Amino acid sequence: MAKIAVFNQKGGVGKTTTSLNLSAALARRGRRPLSIDLDPQAHLSYISGTTVEAAAESIYAFYEKSTPLTELIREGNGGWEVIPAHVELSKVDSQFGKGPSALNRLNAGIVKESLNTGRPVLIDCCPLLGVLSLNAIFASDRLLVPVSADFLAVKGVMQVEKTLKALEHVLKKRIQRRYVMTRFDSRRKMSWQIYRTIGERFGDELCETRISESVSVAESPAQNEDVFTHAPGSRGARDYDALLDELVTTGFLD
């Protein structure tokens, strides 16, 4: 099954929101994905109801003490499983270096414990390009890159592509990726202009589905809920359902 890192070097583009709602969409279809929170802010853990008080109960323990990933899995409130994050994750860069073994550590753990057997794995990344984000990229066979509908995000996504290009000689492959527009307002010319600009640059790697700017998507995290639980009939729920349909239909998510 697919291992997908939800990644962008720019903050505020909808990485956690996309990780959350794609996981929820999969769970609603009986797929029971595993979400791995690799962001020290631990927002995905908080929203999914898997916040932990001690770093030893989070994925930090996998890095610090080689605690098996399966021992860190918790049941989320949306019907899927989560390996939670903790603020101590911010120390990983300084503690474990950036050698090949450190960068491949998460991948080795997922493979050893067969965590993606029979179900997809979604990894929510932090916005900084460091050991944690590189662990996610090395562990994944596909990348989903949320891009918000603003000009700074366009600049950021070009930096993402530059970063991925530089990693190809290390990975010895080109990772499949899809770019998905978030916070899209169809009434704004700028949104359409940005969508066309990215489409001209990335072609079929840009998802046709656009995640609309919506109250339901913005409000649901405040209630510790995914958009399907918070507002099942909303535009936001329909958008994330459509995104999942597109990813499955195109073979990006098996």
C-alpha positions as CSV (number, residue, x, y, z in Angstrom):
1,M,0.0,0.0,0.0
2,A,1.0,3.6,-0.6
3,K,3.2,5.6,1.8
4,I,2.4,9.2,1.3
5,A,4.2,12.2,2.8
6,V,2.1,15.4,2.9
7,F,4.9,17.9,2.5
8,N,5.6,21.5,1.8
9,Q,8.4,23.7,3.0
10,K,5.9,26.6,3.5
11,G,3.7,26.7,6.5
12,G,0.0,27.5,6.5
13,V,-0.8,25.8,3.2
14,G,-3.0,23.0,4.6
15,K,-0.7,20.1,5.2
16,T,-2.2,19.0,8.5
17,T,-5.7,19.7,7.3
18,T,-5.1,17.6,4.2
19,S,-3.5,14.8,6.2
20,L,-6.5,14.8,8.6
21,N,-9.3,14.9,6.1
22,L,-7.7,12.4,3.6
23,S,-7.3,10.0,6.6
24,A,-10.9,10.6,7.5
25,A,-12.1,10.1,4.0
26,L,-10.2,6.8,3.8
27,A,-11.5,5.7,7.2
28,R,-15.1,6.4,6.0
29,R,-14.5,3.9,3.2
30,G,-13.2,1.2,5.5
31,R,-9.5,1.7,4.6
32,R,-8.3,2.3,8.2
33,P,-5.1,4.3,7.3
34,L,-2.2,4.9,9.7
35,S,-1.4,8.6,10.2
36,I,2.1,9.5,11.4
37,D,2.5,12.9,12.9
38,L,6.1,14.1,12.3
39,D,5.5,17.8,13.2
40,P,6.7,18.9,16.7
41,Q,3.6,21.2,16.8
42,A,1.6,18.0,17.0
43,H,-1.6,19.6,15.6
44,L,-2.7,16.4,13.9
45,S,-2.3,14.5,17.1
46,Y,-4.4,17.1,18.9
47,I,-7.2,17.3,16.4
48,S,-7.4,13.5,16.2
49,G,-7.6,13.1,20.0
50,T,-4.2,11.3,20.3
51,T,-2.2,14.0,22.2
52,V,0.3,12.5,24.6
53,E,1.8,14.2,27.7
54,A,5.1,12.3,27.6
55,A,7.6,12.3,24.8
56,A,8.1,8.6,25.5
57,E,4.6,7.9,24.3
58,S,5.1,9.7,21.0
59,I,7.1,9.0,17.9
60,Y,10.0,10.7,19.5
61,A,10.6,7.5,21.5
62,F,11.1,5.7,18.2
63,Y,14.1,8.0,17.5
64,E,15.4,8.3,21.0
65,K,15.0,4.7,22.3
66,S,14.1,2.7,19.2
67,T,10.7,2.0,20.6
68,P,8.8,-0.1,18.0
69,L,6.3,2.0,16.0
70,T,3.6,-0.5,16.7
71,E,3.8,0.3,20.5
72,L,3.2,4.0,19.8
73,I,0.0,3.6,17.7
74,R,-3.1,5.1,19.3
75,E,-6.8,5.0,18.2
76,G,-7.9,8.4,16.8
77,N,-11.3,9.8,17.3
78,G,-12.0,9.7,13.6
79,G,-11.9,5.9,13.2
80,W,-8.2,5.5,12.1
81,E,-4.9,5.0,13.9
82,V,-2.3,7.7,14.7
83,I,1.3,7.7,15.9
84,P,1.3,11.0,17.7
85,A,4.0,13.7,17.8
86,H,5.4,15.7,20.7
87,V,7.2,19.0,21.0
88,E,10.5,17.0,21.9
89,L,10.6,16.1,18.2
90,S,12.1,19.5,17.6
91,K,15.4,18.1,19.1
92,V,15.8,15.3,16.5
93,D,17.8,17.4,14.1
94,S,20.5,18.2,16.7
95,Q,20.5,14.8,18.5
96,F,20.7,12.3,15.7
97,G,22.6,14.0,12.8
98,K,21.8,13.8,9.1
99,G,23.7,10.7,8.0
100,P,22.1,8.0,5.8
101,S,21.0,5.8,8.7
102,A,19.3,8.8,10.4
103,L,17.5,9.9,7.3
104,N,16.3,6.3,6.5
105,R,15.3,5.5,10.0
106,L,11.5,5.9,9.6
107,N,11.5,4.0,6.4
108,A,13.4,1.1,8.0
109,G,10.9,1.0,10.9
110,I,7.9,1.0,8.6
111,V,9.3,-1.8,6.5
112,K,10.5,-3.9,9.4
113,E,7.1,-3.7,11.2
114,S,5.1,-4.0,7.9
115,L,3.0,-1.0,8.9
116,N,1.7,-0.3,5.4
117,T,0.7,-3.9,4.7
118,G,-3.0,-3.8,3.7
119,R,-3.4,-0.1,4.4
120,P,-2.0,3.3,3.3
121,V,0.3,5.3,5.5
122,L,0.0,9.1,5.6
123,I,2.8,11.2,7.1
124,D,2.2,14.7,8.2
125,C,5.4,16.7,7.8
126,C,6.7,19.9,9.5
127,P,7.4,22.8,7.2
128,L,11.1,22.9,7.8
129,L,13.4,20.8,5.7
130,G,15.4,18.9,8.3
131,V,15.8,15.4,9.6
132,L,12.1,14.9,10.2
133,S,10.9,16.0,6.8
134,L,13.7,14.0,5.1
135,N,12.7,11.0,7.1
136,A,9.2,11.3,5.7
137,I,10.4,11.8,2.1
138,F,12.8,8.8,2.4
139,A,10.0,6.7,3.9
140,S,7.4,7.5,1.2
141,D,6.9,6.4,-2.3
142,R,4.7,9.3,-3.1
143,L,4.4,13.0,-2.0
144,L,1.2,15.1,-1.8
145,V,2.0,18.8,-1.8
146,P,-0.7,21.2,-0.7
147,V,-0.4,24.7,-2.2
148,S,-2.6,27.5,-1.0
149,A,-4.0,29.9,-3.5
150,D,-1.7,32.8,-2.9
151,F,1.4,34.0,-4.8
152,L,3.9,33.3,-2.0
153,A,2.7,29.7,-2.0
154,V,3.6,29.6,-5.8
155,K,7.1,30.7,-4.9
156,G,7.2,28.1,-2.2
157,V,6.1,25.3,-4.4
158,M,8.9,26.1,-6.9
159,Q,11.3,25.7,-3.9
160,V,9.8,22.3,-3.1
161,E,10.4,21.1,-6.6
162,K,14.0,22.3,-6.5
163,T,14.5,20.4,-3.2
164,L,13.0,17.2,-4.6
165,K,15.1,17.5,-7.7
166,A,18.2,17.8,-5.5
167,L,17.2,14.7,-3.6
168,E,16.8,12.5,-6.7
169,H,20.4,11.5,-6.9
170,V,20.3,10.4,-3.2
171,L,17.1,8.5,-3.6
172,K,18.1,7.2,-7.0
173,K,14.5,7.7,-8.2
174,R,11.9,10.4,-8.8
175,I,9.2,10.2,-6.2
176,Q,5.7,10.4,-7.6
177,R,4.0,13.6,-6.5
178,R,0.8,15.5,-6.8
179,Y,0.2,19.1,-6.1
180,V,-3.3,20.0,-4.7
181,M,-4.7,23.6,-4.5
182,T,-6.1,24.5,-1.1
183,R,-7.9,27.6,0.2
184,F,-9.2,28.0,-3.4
185,D,-11.8,30.7,-4.0
186,S,-13.4,30.3,-7.4
187,R,-14.7,33.9,-7.2
188,R,-11.2,35.3,-7.2
189,K,-9.2,35.8,-10.4
190,M,-6.0,35.3,-8.5
191,S,-7.0,31.8,-7.5
192,W,-7.6,30.8,-11.1
193,Q,-4.4,32.5,-12.2
194,I,-2.3,30.6,-9.6
195,Y,-4.0,27.3,-10.6
196,R,-3.2,27.9,-14.2
197,T,0.4,28.9,-13.4
198,I,1.0,25.7,-11.4
199,G,-0.8,23.6,-14.1
200,E,1.5,25.0,-16.8
201,R,4.5,24.1,-14.7
202,F,3.5,20.7,-13.4
203,G,0.9,19.4,-15.9
204,D,-0.8,16.2,-14.8
205,E,0.9,16.4,-11.4
206,L,-1.5,19.1,-10.4
207,C,-4.7,17.6,-9.1
208,E,-7.9,18.7,-10.9
209,T,-9.7,18.7,-7.5
210,R,-9.4,22.0,-5.7
211,I,-10.0,22.3,-2.0
212,S,-12.2,25.4,-1.6
213,E,-11.8,28.1,1.0
214,S,-14.7,27.1,3.4
215,V,-15.9,27.7,6.9
216,S,-16.3,24.0,7.5
217,V,-12.7,23.2,6.8
218,A,-11.5,26.1,8.8
219,E,-13.7,25.5,11.8
220,S,-13.5,21.7,12.2
221,P,-10.0,21.6,13.8
222,A,-11.2,23.9,16.6
223,Q,-13.8,21.2,17.4
224,N,-11.1,18.4,17.3
225,E,-13.0,17.0,14.3
226,D,-12.3,16.2,10.7
227,V,-14.6,18.0,8.2
228,F,-16.7,14.8,7.6
229,T,-17.6,14.6,11.3
230,H,-18.0,18.4,11.7
231,A,-20.0,19.1,8.6
232,P,-20.6,16.0,6.5
233,G,-22.7,17.8,3.9
234,S,-20.4,20.7,3.4
235,R,-18.4,21.8,0.4
236,G,-15.2,21.0,2.3
237,A,-16.3,17.4,2.8
238,R,-17.3,17.0,-0.8
239,D,-13.9,18.5,-1.9
240,Y,-11.9,16.0,0.2
241,D,-14.0,13.1,-1.0
242,A,-13.4,14.2,-4.6
243,L,-9.7,14.5,-3.9
244,L,-9.6,10.9,-2.6
245,D,-11.6,9.8,-5.7
246,E,-9.0,11.4,-8.0
247,L,-6.0,10.0,-6.2
248,V,-7.5,6.5,-6.3
249,T,-8.6,6.8,-9.9
250,T,-5.2,8.0,-11.1
251,G,-3.5,5.2,-9.2
252,F,-1.6,7.6,-6.9
253,L,-3.3,6.1,-3.8
254,D,-3.9,2.3,-3.9
